[in-house]
């Protein structure tokens, strides 16, 4: 297997996280949308670990963390470029994370976007 395989995972973000978090005080306990956002990241982290185990660490897996400003900027740029290639030129770079995530990119090829990425889809793309 070629060790230069790069898998990039873009976790989902909520449409307007600030508004959502403001509404949390009005919501029932246990139904927080900010908690949902954290769950999206945790699920992506789990996918990352499963991929590394499956390929016996022979692949590089990058999970974007939007709390880090450089990751957020790079994720927006990369997804905007890939979405334009797919014909979605009308989506602005500022809105791309809201509409295209969750997403998975393997060696620069967008294989999954706006749906929860499945381990089987990623493995099939690499094999």
C-alpha positions as YAML, in Angstrom:
chain: A
units: angstrom
residues:
- id: 1
  name: UNK
  ca: [0.00, 0.00, 0.00]
- id: 2
  name: UNK
  ca: [1.21, 3.48, -0.86]
- id: 3
  name: UNK
  ca: [2.00, 5.34, 2.38]
- id: 4
  name: UNK
  ca: [1.32, 8.74, 0.80]
- id: 5
  name: UNK
  ca: [-2.47, 8.35, 1.19]
- id: 6
  name: UNK
  ca: [-3.99, 11.38, 2.90]
- id: 7
  name: UNK
  ca: [-7.49, 11.22, 4.33]
- id: 8
  name: UNK
  ca: [-9.00, 14.52, 5.46]
- id: 9
  name: UNK
  ca: [-12.07, 14.52, 7.66]
- id: 10
  name: UNK
  ca: [-14.20, 17.66, 7.93]
- id: 11
  name: UNK
  ca: [-16.61, 17.32, 10.88]
- id: 12
  name: UNK
  ca: [-20.06, 18.80, 10.64]
- id: 13
  name: UNK
  ca: [-20.89, 22.25, 11.93]
- id: 14
  name: UNK
  ca: [-24.33, 23.52, 12.75]
- id: 15
  name: UNK
  ca: [-25.90, 26.14, 10.49]
- id: 16
  name: UNK
  ca: [-25.69, 29.00, 12.96]
- id: 17
  name: UNK
  ca: [-23.95, 27.76, 16.04]
- id: 18
  name: UNK
  ca: [-24.08, 31.10, 17.88]
- id: 19
  name: UNK
  ca: [-27.88, 31.35, 17.65]
- id: 20
  name: UNK
  ca: [-28.16, 27.70, 18.51]
- id: 21
  name: UNK
  ca: [-26.09, 28.07, 21.65]
- id: 22
  name: UNK
  ca: [-28.14, 31.10, 22.69]
- id: 23
  name: UNK
  ca: [-31.26, 28.95, 22.45]
- id: 24
  name: UNK
  ca: [-29.79, 26.25, 24.68]
- id: 25
  name: UNK
  ca: [-31.15, 27.92, 27.81]
- id: 26
  name: UNK
  ca: [-34.69, 27.48, 26.43]
- id: 27
  name: UNK
  ca: [-34.24, 23.84, 25.44]
- id: 28
  name: UNK
  ca: [-34.88, 20.75, 27.50]
- id: 29
  name: UNK
  ca: [-31.91, 19.25, 29.36]
- id: 30
  name: UNK
  ca: [-30.02, 16.79, 27.19]
- id: 31
  name: UNK
  ca: [-31.14, 18.32, 23.89]
- id: 32
  name: UNK
  ca: [-28.48, 20.99, 23.50]
- id: 33
  name: UNK
  ca: [-27.47, 21.73, 19.92]
- id: 34
  name: UNK
  ca: [-24.03, 22.81, 21.13]
- id: 35
  name: UNK
  ca: [-23.69, 19.31, 22.55]
- id: 36
  name: UNK
  ca: [-24.72, 18.01, 19.10]
- id: 37
  name: UNK
  ca: [-21.85, 19.94, 17.57]
- id: 38
  name: UNK
  ca: [-19.45, 18.34, 20.03]
- id: 39
  name: UNK
  ca: [-20.91, 14.93, 19.16]
- id: 40
  name: UNK
  ca: [-20.16, 15.54, 15.47]
- id: 41
  name: UNK
  ca: [-16.50, 16.11, 16.33]
- id: 42
  name: UNK
  ca: [-16.38, 13.04, 18.58]
- id: 43
  name: UNK
  ca: [-17.87, 10.86, 15.82]
- id: 44
  name: UNK
  ca: [-15.26, 12.18, 13.38]
- id: 45
  name: UNK
  ca: [-12.50, 11.47, 15.88]
- id: 46
  name: UNK
  ca: [-13.78, 7.92, 16.21]
- id: 47
  name: UNK
  ca: [-13.74, 7.54, 12.40]
- id: 48
  name: UNK
  ca: [-10.15, 8.79, 12.33]
- id: 49
  name: UNK
  ca: [-9.05, 6.21, 14.89]
- id: 50
  name: UNK
  ca: [-10.90, 3.39, 13.13]
- id: 51
  name: UNK
  ca: [-9.24, 4.30, 9.81]
- id: 52
  name: UNK
  ca: [-5.78, 4.35, 11.38]
- id: 53
  name: UNK
  ca: [-6.40, 0.95, 12.96]
- id: 54
  name: UNK
  ca: [-7.84, -0.53, 9.75]
- id: 55
  name: UNK
  ca: [-4.89, 0.55, 7.64]
- id: 56
  name: UNK
  ca: [-2.39, -0.24, 10.40]
- id: 57
  name: UNK
  ca: [-1.28, 3.42, 10.51]
- id: 58
  name: UNK
  ca: [-0.22, 3.26, 6.83]
- id: 59
  name: UNK
  ca: [-2.33, 6.32, 6.00]
- id: 60
  name: UNK
  ca: [-2.20, 9.92, 7.17]
- id: 61
  name: UNK
  ca: [-5.52, 11.05, 8.60]
- id: 62
  name: UNK
  ca: [-6.16, 14.72, 9.32]
- id: 63
  name: UNK
  ca: [-9.22, 15.71, 11.31]
- id: 64
  name: UNK
  ca: [-9.96, 19.41, 11.02]
- id: 65
  name: UNK
  ca: [-10.57, 21.13, 14.35]
- id: 66
  name: UNK
  ca: [-12.54, 24.33, 13.71]
- id: 67
  name: UNK
  ca: [-11.56, 25.73, 17.11]
- id: 68
  name: UNK
  ca: [-8.08, 26.21, 15.62]
- id: 69
  name: UNK
  ca: [-8.27, 29.21, 13.29]
- id: 70
  name: UNK
  ca: [-5.76, 27.80, 10.77]
- id: 71
  name: UNK
  ca: [-7.75, 24.57, 10.47]
- id: 72
  name: UNK
  ca: [-10.96, 26.55, 9.92]
- id: 73
  name: UNK
  ca: [-9.37, 28.70, 7.19]
- id: 74
  name: UNK
  ca: [-7.78, 25.70, 5.45]
- id: 75
  name: UNK
  ca: [-11.02, 23.70, 5.64]
- id: 76
  name: UNK
  ca: [-12.99, 26.56, 4.06]
- id: 77
  name: UNK
  ca: [-10.46, 27.00, 1.25]
- id: 78
  name: UNK
  ca: [-10.12, 23.31, 0.46]
- id: 79
  name: UNK
  ca: [-13.85, 22.56, 0.56]
- id: 80
  name: UNK
  ca: [-14.71, 25.68, -1.47]
- id: 81
  name: UNK
  ca: [-12.31, 24.61, -4.23]
- id: 82
  name: UNK
  ca: [-13.59, 21.03, -4.26]
- id: 83
  name: UNK
  ca: [-17.24, 22.11, -4.24]
- id: 84
  name: UNK
  ca: [-16.63, 24.51, -7.16]
- id: 85
  name: UNK
  ca: [-15.22, 21.59, -9.14]
- id: 86
  name: UNK
  ca: [-18.45, 19.71, -8.41]
- id: 87
  name: UNK
  ca: [-20.51, 22.61, -9.77]
- id: 88
  name: UNK
  ca: [-21.50, 24.31, -6.52]
- id: 89
  name: UNK
  ca: [-20.06, 27.73, -7.43]
- id: 90
  name: UNK
  ca: [-22.86, 29.65, -5.72]
- id: 91
  name: UNK
  ca: [-21.88, 28.59, -2.18]
- id: 92
  name: UNK
  ca: [-19.66, 31.24, -0.62]
- id: 93
  name: UNK
  ca: [-16.48, 30.33, 1.22]
- id: 94
  name: UNK
  ca: [-18.02, 31.72, 4.43]
- id: 95
  name: UNK
  ca: [-20.96, 29.30, 4.18]
- id: 96
  name: UNK
  ca: [-19.12, 26.25, 2.88]
- id: 97
  name: UNK
  ca: [-18.67, 24.56, 6.26]
- id: 98
  name: UNK
  ca: [-22.38, 24.95, 6.97]
- id: 99
  name: UNK
  ca: [-23.49, 23.32, 3.69]
- id: 100
  name: UNK
  ca: [-20.74, 20.82, 2.79]
- id: 101
  name: UNK
  ca: [-19.86, 19.22, 6.11]
- id: 102
  name: UNK
  ca: [-19.47, 16.53, 7.21]
- id: 103
  name: UNK
  ca: [-17.10, 15.64, 4.40]
- id: 104
  name: UNK
  ca: [-14.23, 13.30, 3.61]
- id: 105
  name: UNK
  ca: [-11.43, 13.89, 1.10]
- id: 106
  name: UNK
  ca: [-8.99, 11.17, 0.02]
- id: 107
  name: UNK
  ca: [-5.86, 12.36, -1.79]
- id: 108
  name: UNK
  ca: [-7.61, 15.53, -2.92]
- id: 109
  name: UNK
  ca: [-10.77, 13.77, -4.13]
- id: 110
  name: UNK
  ca: [-14.04, 14.66, -2.43]
- id: 111
  name: UNK
  ca: [-15.69, 11.32, -1.75]
- id: 112
  name: UNK
  ca: [-18.39, 12.31, 0.72]
- id: 113
  name: UNK
  ca: [-20.06, 15.60, 1.61]
- id: 114
  name: UNK
  ca: [-23.15, 16.80, 3.48]
- id: 115
  name: UNK
  ca: [-23.74, 13.26, 4.75]
- id: 116
  name: UNK
  ca: [-22.27, 11.33, 7.63]
- id: 117
  name: UNK
  ca: [-19.12, 9.64, 6.29]
- id: 118
  name: UNK
  ca: [-19.10, 5.87, 6.40]
- id: 119
  name: UNK
  ca: [-15.99, 3.82, 7.08]
- id: 120
  name: UNK
  ca: [-16.88, 1.46, 4.20]
- id: 121
  name: UNK
  ca: [-17.00, 4.32, 1.68]
- id: 122
  name: UNK
  ca: [-13.53, 5.52, 2.64]
- id: 123
  name: UNK
  ca: [-12.04, 2.02, 2.62]
- id: 124
  name: UNK
  ca: [-13.59, 1.32, -0.81]
- id: 125
  name: UNK
  ca: [-12.10, 4.54, -2.22]
- id: 126
  name: UNK
  ca: [-8.61, 3.61, -1.05]
- id: 127
  name: UNK
  ca: [-8.69, -0.06, -2.06]
...
